[in-house]
Amino acid sequence: MLILQERIKNLNNKNIIDNPFVVYWMQCSQRVEYNHALEYAISRANELKKPLIVYFGLTDNFPEASERHYYFMLQGLKEVKLELAKKNIKMIIRKISPQIGALEISSFAALMVVDRGYLRIERQWRSYLSQNAKCTVVQVETNVIVPIEEASQKEEYSAAYLRRKISKKLEDYILPLRSSACSEPFVNVGITYDQYDIEDIDKAICELSINKEVKRVPYYMGGTRNAKILLEDFITNKLSHYSELKNEPGLSYDSSLSPYLHFGQISPLYIYMKLMDVHIEDKKDFLEELIIRRELSMNFVFYNDEYDSYESLPSWAKNTLEKHSVDYREFSYSLEELEDGKTHDLYWNAAQKEMTFTGKMHGYMRMYWGKKILEWSKTPQEAFKTAIYLNNKYLLDGRDANGFAGVAWCFGKHDRPWGERNIFGMVRYMNDKGLKRKFDMDRYLHKIEAISSGYSYAIENIKTEQLSLF
């Protein structure tokens, strides 16, 4: 098993070797394949000759999560539970605050293993467990290719700076990960917790006290199996035209893997390994997004604790935006008008509809979408807040490092000063003329209209187990 020491970090060191289980608290890496935390837990369980339990804490008050996000996540967890059983591993899902449940089950653990998260709440959960657990807690980093602190010891100014650092270390981490199984079968020794049944996902969702305003989408089904189907389709049918067509809003030449990466349902390392023997020039541009841009966003949320607020922006951006905050705005829209896609801009409205109906938005349109919110809001602070709110509410990959970094980029983060202009100051500007000049925007409008027309029918008639892929 190839696990590099730099992925492993002891959060505390307390030896209770006589306890009956090794426990892996699976939270951010919701997969069985290419999961360094799981493989480490299996290896330690086999070494100690103890059964392995995989625990998942299902909170129904995760910030800004809705029915849309929970459906996708539970579809993936259902698959995880079945795959773990094939490895002789018991999975326990509890409806409880994740860190509280982790602490409770740690009383049975000779060792607790946890995957690494980068958002504030995820770090707080792990800190709570490490401070209160009576057993050793080991954190294993598996949702990035180069571990965050190995890549850089500080917040990076731009992709160029991080690219140089990652490039020096990449070869050390692009190593295959062998899958293994537990040698010791699960035997219940005093564990009497109520377990949350997710076999019937519709029923499980009904029992959660969550925001059910934002409905599940019929275009994406959660789980590693579906992520791998999308990856194979991307490599076979899209990768050779990726560089040329990825920015064309009317087409779909992206991988559509961002929701799966968000929930940890597919490993970025697995994606990289699948591409190793693919000799297509466009692969370089895709790997730039998968590794450099994605891990720049992880660097951002890890080292900048204000990542979800206007204060996270660089000083030059805040200064220039505030200088121009009194500028005349030809158009100004309320949050309700923006959320309903009721602006004068057909392209922006289409992007908002795409996000609302599908749970995703075309990558290039995300940039335009955020820039226009800045242009049409009373203040840049209000605009930032609005963009974060809409991004997190509707996108399947919202509430994510990439989402926070993407919104901040629209306001100057990870970018440079440009020529000064009204409202934007020296922050990069985008307009509809640029869209029309570069792309077939009528095709994009037709695409979104077709989605809008079929959305209600799809929601009413599609079954959880029969969701189609968009």
C-alpha positions in Angstrom: 0.0 0.0 0.0 1.5 3.3 -1.1 0.6 5.9 1.5 3.1 8.8 1.9 3.8 9.9 5.5 3.0 13.5 4.6 -0.7 12.6 4.2 -0.9 11.4 7.8 -1.1 13.7 10.8 -1.6 12.7 14.4 -4.1 15.1 15.9 -3.4 13.6 19.4 -1.6 10.6 20.8 -3.5 8.6 23.4 -3.0 4.9 23.6 -6.1 2.7 24.3 -5.1 -0.3 22.4 -7.5 -2.7 24.3 -10.7 -1.1 22.8 -12.4 -3.5 20.4 -12.5 -1.5 17.1 -10.6 0.7 14.8 -13.0 3.4 13.6 -12.8 5.5 10.4 -14.9 8.7 10.7 -15.8 9.2 7.0 -17.0 12.7 6.4 -15.4 14.5 3.5 -14.2 11.5 1.5 -17.4 9.6 0.8 -16.0 6.8 -1.3 -14.4 3.4 -1.1 -12.0 3.7 -4.0 -8.8 5.6 -3.9 -9.4 6.7 -0.3 -6.1 7.0 1.6 -7.9 7.4 4.9 -9.9 4.2 4.4 -6.8 2.3 3.3 -4.8 3.5 6.3 -7.7 2.5 8.6 -7.8 -1.0 7.0 -4.1 -1.4 7.4 -4.1 -0.5 11.0 -7.1 -2.6 11.8 -5.5 -5.6 10.2 -2.2 -4.9 12.0 -4.1 -4.7 15.4 -6.3 -7.7 14.4 -9.4 -5.7 15.1 -12.6 -5.1 13.0 -13.0 -1.8 11.3 -16.1 0.4 11.6 -16.8 3.2 9.2 -18.9 5.9 10.9 -20.7 8.8 9.2 -22.5 11.6 11.0 -25.5 12.9 9.2 -26.4 16.3 10.5 -29.6 17.9 9.3 -28.4 21.5 10.0 -25.2 21.7 7.9 -24.9 25.4 6.9 -26.9 26.2 3.7 -27.4 22.6 2.7 -30.8 21.7 1.3 -32.8 18.7 0.0 -30.9 19.0 -3.3 -27.5 18.4 -1.6 -28.8 15.7 0.8 -30.3 13.6 -2.0 -27.1 13.7 -3.9 -25.1 12.8 -0.8 -27.3 10.0 0.3 -27.3 8.4 -3.1 -23.5 8.2 -2.8 -23.6 7.0 0.8 -25.9 4.2 -0.1 -23.4 2.9 -2.6 -20.5 3.3 -0.1 -22.3 1.2 2.4 -22.8 -1.6 -0.1 -19.1 -1.5 -1.2 -17.8 -1.5 2.3 -19.8 -4.6 3.1 -17.9 -6.4 0.4 -14.6 -5.5 2.2 -15.9 -7.0 5.5 -16.5 -3.5 6.9 -19.5 -2.3 8.9 -20.8 1.2 8.2 -22.7 3.0 10.9 -24.7 6.1 9.8 -26.2 8.1 12.6 -28.5 11.2 12.5 -26.4 13.3 14.8 -23.9 16.2 14.8 -20.9 14.5 13.2 -18.4 15.5 15.8 -20.6 14.4 18.7 -21.2 11.0 17.1 -17.5 10.6 16.4 -16.7 11.3 20.0 -19.3 8.9 21.3 -18.1 6.0 19.0 -14.5 6.8 19.9 -15.1 5.2 23.3 -15.0 1.9 21.5 -12.0 2.7 19.4 -8.4 1.6 19.8 -7.7 4.2 17.1 -9.8 6.9 15.3 -9.0 7.8 11.7 -10.6 10.8 10.0 -10.3 12.3 6.5 -9.3 15.9 6.2 -11.6 18.8 5.5 -10.6 22.4 4.8 -13.7 24.5 5.5 -14.0 26.2 8.9 -16.7 23.9 10.2 -14.9 20.8 9.1 -11.7 21.8 10.9 -13.8 22.7 14.0 -15.3 19.2 14.0 -11.9 17.5 13.9 -10.5 19.7 16.5 -13.3 18.9 18.8 -12.7 15.2 18.4 -9.0 15.4 18.9 -9.3 17.5 22.0 -11.9 15.2 23.7 -11.3 11.7 22.4 -9.5 9.3 24.8 -8.0 7.4 21.9 -5.4 8.4 19.3 -6.9 10.4 16.4 -5.1 10.3 13.1 -6.1 12.6 10.2 -5.3 11.4 6.6 -5.4 13.8 3.7 -7.0 12.3 0.6 -9.1 14.9 -1.3 -6.2 16.7 -2.9 -3.3 15.3 -4.9 -0.5 17.3 -3.1 -1.3 17.7 0.7 -2.2 21.3 1.5 0.7 22.1 3.8 3.2 20.2 1.7 2.2 22.4 -1.3 2.5 25.7 0.6 2.9 27.0 4.1 0.9 30.2 3.4 -2.0 31.7 1.4 -0.9 32.0 -2.2 -1.5 35.2 -4.2 -2.3 33.5 -7.5 -2.3 30.2 -9.5 1.2 31.0 -10.9 2.8 31.0 -7.4 1.1 27.8 -6.3 1.8 26.1 -9.7 5.5 26.4 -9.2 5.4 24.8 -5.8 3.1 22.0 -6.7 5.1 21.2 -9.8 8.1 20.5 -7.7 6.3 18.0 -5.5 3.7 16.4 -7.9 5.8 13.3 -8.8 6.0 12.3 -5.1 2.2 12.1 -4.9 0.9 10.7 -8.2 1.2 7.1 -7.0 -1.4 4.4 -7.4 -3.3 3.2 -4.3 -3.9 -0.5 -3.8 -7.3 -1.5 -2.4 -7.5 -3.9 0.5 -10.1 -5.6 2.7 -10.4 -6.2 6.5 -9.3 -9.5 7.8 -11.4 -9.3 11.0 -15.2 -9.6 10.7 -17.4 -7.1 12.6 -18.7 -8.4 15.9 -21.0 -6.1 17.9 -19.5 -5.5 21.3 -21.8 -3.2 23.2 -22.6 -0.7 20.3 -26.3 0.1 20.7 -26.7 3.3 18.7 -29.7 4.0 16.6 -28.6 3.8 13.0 -30.1 6.0 10.3 -31.6 3.9 7.5 -30.9 5.3 4.1 -32.1 2.3 2.0 -35.2 4.3 1.0 -33.8 7.7 0.3 -37.1 9.4 -0.2 -38.2 8.2 3.3 -34.8 9.2 4.8 -35.1 12.7 3.4 -38.6 13.1 4.8 -37.3 12.4 8.2 -34.7 15.1 8.1 -35.4 18.6 9.3 -33.7 20.3 6.4 -34.5 23.1 3.9 -36.8 21.4 1.3 -37.3 24.6 -0.7 -34.5 23.7 -3.1 -35.5 20.4 -4.7 -33.3 17.6 -5.9 -32.3 17.8 -9.6 -33.0 15.1 -12.2 -29.7 15.6 -14.1 -27.1 14.2 -11.7 -27.2 11.1 -9.5 -24.7 10.8 -6.7 -22.2 8.1 -6.2 -18.8 6.9 -7.3 -20.2 4.7 -10.0 -21.9 7.6 -11.7 -18.8 9.8 -11.4 -16.8 7.1 -13.2 -19.4 7.0 -16.0 -19.0 10.7 -16.5 -15.2 10.5 -16.4 -15.2 7.8 -19.0 -17.5 9.8 -21.2 -15.4 12.9 -20.8 -12.2 11.1 -21.7 -13.7 9.3 -24.7 -15.9 12.0 -26.2 -14.8 15.4 -24.8 -11.2 15.6 -23.8 -9.8 15.9 -27.3 -11.8 19.1 -27.8 -11.6 20.4 -24.2 -9.3 23.3 -24.7 -11.2 24.6 -27.7 -14.8 24.1 -26.5 -14.7 24.1 -22.7 -15.7 27.8 -22.6 -18.6 27.5 -25.1 -21.7 27.9 -22.9 -24.0 26.3 -25.5 -22.0 23.1 -25.4 -21.1 20.7 -22.5 -17.4 19.9 -22.8 -16.6 20.0 -19.1 -16.3 16.8 -17.1 -19.3 17.6 -14.8 -17.3 16.0 -12.0 -17.4 19.0 -9.6 -20.4 17.8 -7.5 -18.7 14.4 -7.1 -15.4 16.0 -6.1 -17.2 18.2 -3.6 -18.7 15.2 -1.8 -15.5 13.2 -2.1 -17.3 10.6 -4.2 -14.4 10.4 -6.6 -10.7 11.0 -5.9 -8.7 13.6 -7.8 -5.8 11.1 -7.7 -8.0 8.5 -9.3 -8.9 10.9 -12.1 -5.2 11.7 -12.6 -4.3 8.0 -12.8 -7.0 7.4 -15.4 -5.4 10.1 -17.5 -1.8 9.0 -17.2 -1.9 6.9 -20.4 -4.1 9.3 -22.3 -2.0 11.1 -24.9 -4.2 14.1 -25.8 -2.7 17.6 -25.7 -5.9 19.0 -24.1 -5.1 16.9 -21.0 -2.8 19.7 -19.8 -5.6 22.2 -19.6 -7.9 19.8 -17.7 -5.1 18.9 -15.2 -4.5 22.6 -14.6 -8.2 22.9 -13.5 -8.1 19.6 -11.5 -4.9 20.2 -9.7 -3.7 23.8 -9.7 -7.0 25.7 -9.7 -8.8 23.3 -7.4 -5.9 23.1 -4.9 -5.5 26.9 -5.0 -9.1 27.1 -3.7 -8.2 24.7 -0.9 -5.2 26.8 -0.1 -7.5 29.9 0.0 -10.1 28.4 2.5 -7.4 26.8 4.6 -5.2 29.8 5.1 -7.8 32.6 4.9 -10.3 32.2 7.7 -12.5 35.0 6.1 -12.9 33.0 2.8 -16.7 33.4 2.8 -16.7 37.2 3.3 -15.8 40.3 1.4 -12.8 40.8 3.8 -11.0 37.8 2.1 -10.3 40.0 -0.9 -6.8 41.5 -1.5 -6.3 45.0 -0.4 -6.0 46.4 -3.9 -9.4 44.9 -4.9 -11.2 46.2 -1.8 -9.7 49.7 -2.2 -10.6 50.0 -5.9 -14.1 48.6 -5.4 -14.8 50.9 -2.4 -13.5 53.9 -4.3 -16.0 53.2 -7.1 -18.9 52.1 -4.8 -20.6 55.5 -5.3 -20.5 55.2 -9.1 -23.7 55.4 -11.0 -25.3 52.0 -11.8 -27.6 51.8 -14.8 -29.2 48.7 -13.4 -29.8 47.6 -9.8 -31.6 44.5 -8.7 -32.8 43.1 -5.4 -31.9 39.6 -4.2 -35.4 38.4 -5.1 -35.1 39.7 -8.7 -31.7 38.0 -9.1 -32.8 34.8 -7.6 -35.8 34.6 -9.9 -33.7 35.5 -12.9 -35.6 38.7 -13.7 -33.0 41.0 -15.0 -32.7 42.8 -18.4 -29.9 40.4 -19.4 -31.1 37.3 -21.1 -27.7 35.6 -20.8 -27.5 36.2 -17.1 -31.1 35.0 -16.6 -30.2 31.8 -18.4 -27.2 31.2 -16.2 -29.3 31.7 -13.1 -31.9 29.3 -14.5 -29.3 26.7 -15.3 -28.1 26.8 -11.7 -31.6 26.7 -10.3 -32.8 23.8 -12.5 -29.7 21.6 -12.8 -27.6 22.3 -9.7 -24.7 23.3 -11.9 -23.7 26.3 -14.1 -21.4 26.4 -17.1 -17.9 27.4 -15.9 -17.5 30.4 -18.1 -21.0 31.7 -17.3 -20.2 31.4 -13.6 -17.6 34.1 -14.1 -20.0 36.4 -16.0 -22.7 35.7 -13.5 -20.6 36.8 -10.6 -19.3 39.9 -12.4 -22.8 41.1 -13.2 -23.9 40.7 -9.6 -21.1 43.0 -8.6 -22.2 45.5 -11.3 -25.9 45.5 -10.4 -25.7 45.6 -6.5 -25.7 48.7 -4.4 -22.3 48.0 -2.8 -19.6 45.4 -3.5 -20.1 44.0 0.0 -23.8 43.4 -0.8 -22.8 41.8 -4.1 -20.3 39.4 -2.5 -22.9 38.3 0.1 -25.5 37.8 -2.7 -23.2 35.7 -4.9 -22.2 33.5 -1.9 -25.8 33.0 -1.0 -27.0 32.0 -4.4 -23.9 29.9 -5.1 -24.3 27.9 -1.9 -28.1 27.6 -2.1 -28.5 26.1 -5.6 -25.2 24.5 -6.8 -24.5 20.9 -6.0 -20.8 21.9 -5.7 -21.7 25.0 -3.6 -20.5 25.4 0.0 -17.1 24.3 -1.4 -13.6 25.7 -1.5 -13.9 26.0 -5.3 -17.2 27.9 -4.9 -15.8 30.4 -2.4 -12.7 30.9 -4.4 -14.7 31.3 -7.6 -16.9 34.0 -6.1 -13.9 35.8 -4.7 -12.2 35.7 -8.1 -15.1 37.7 -9.6 -14.1 40.4 -7.1 -10.4 40.3 -7.8 -9.0 37.4 -5.7 -6.2 35.4 -7.4 -6.3 38.0 -10.2 -4.4 41.2 -11.0 -5.4 44.9 -11.4 -6.8 45.8 -14.9 -7.6 49.1 -16.5 -9.8 51.3 -14.3 -13.4 51.7 -15.2 -16.8 52.6 -13.7 -18.1 50.4 -10.7 -15.3 47.7 -11.1 -12.4 50.0 -10.6 -9.4 47.9 -11.5 -11.2 44.6 -11.1 -11.5 42.6 -14.3 -14.7 43.4 -16.3 -17.0 41.3 -18.4 -19.9 42.2 -20.6 -22.5 40.6 -22.9 -20.8 41.9 -26.0 -17.8 39.8 -25.1 -20.1 36.7 -24.8 -21.7 37.4 -28.2 -18.3 38.0 -29.9 -16.8 34.8 -28.6 -19.7 32.3 -28.4 -22.9 31.1 -30.0 -25.1 32.5 -27.2 -28.4 31.7 -29.0 -27.4 28.1 -28.7 -27.0 28.6 -24.9 -30.3 30.3 -24.6 -32.0 27.4 -26.5 -30.2 24.9 -24.3 -31.5 26.5 -21.1 -35.0 27.0 -22.5 -35.1 23.2 -23.2 -34.0 22.4 -19.7 -36.6 24.8 -18.2 -39.4 23.3 -20.2 -38.6 19.8 -19.1 -37.7 20.5 -15.5 -41.1 20.3 -13.8 -42.0 17.1 -15.7 -38.7 15.5 -14.7 -39.1 16.3 -11.0 -42.6 14.9 -10.9 -41.9 11.7 -12.7 -38.4 10.6 -12.1 -37.5 8.0 -9.4 -34.5 8.2 -7.1 -33.1 5.0 -8.6 -33.7 6.1 -12.2 -32.1 9.5 -12.3 -30.6 10.3 -15.7 -27.3 11.9 -16.3 -27.3 15.4 -17.9 
